[in-house]
Amino acid sequence: MSRDVQKEIQDLVSNNRVVLFMKGTPQFPQCGFSSAATQMLKSAGCNEFASVNVLADNDIREGVKAFANWPTIPQLYVDGEFVGGADIMRELAQSGELQTMISKPN
């Protein structure tokens, strides 16, 4: 049986309010952008979020790039919507929008 990576990604995004596809884990990020993304989420008051270590699963790593049509990792999803990567997260964090996005009830 072949694996439906796009469905797996859709399920992750649909079943978790906040999902970060990243290199490594929140405790041990494997790249600076993933580390920054984790810190921005925590600074915005989001201490619990689903994280997916794309380094552990190359199918997910490539699949998530196609899923959002976004070439880089990390990728943040909130309430099922693609938010962006570390650069967009940084802009949203600086403007206070990231905190608003994360704190609003679903």
Summary of the structure (lengths in Angstrom):
residues: 106
radius of gyration: 12.9
end to end distance: 35.0
largest distance: 45.9
contacts: 311
relative contact order: 0.20
helix: 51%
strand: 18%
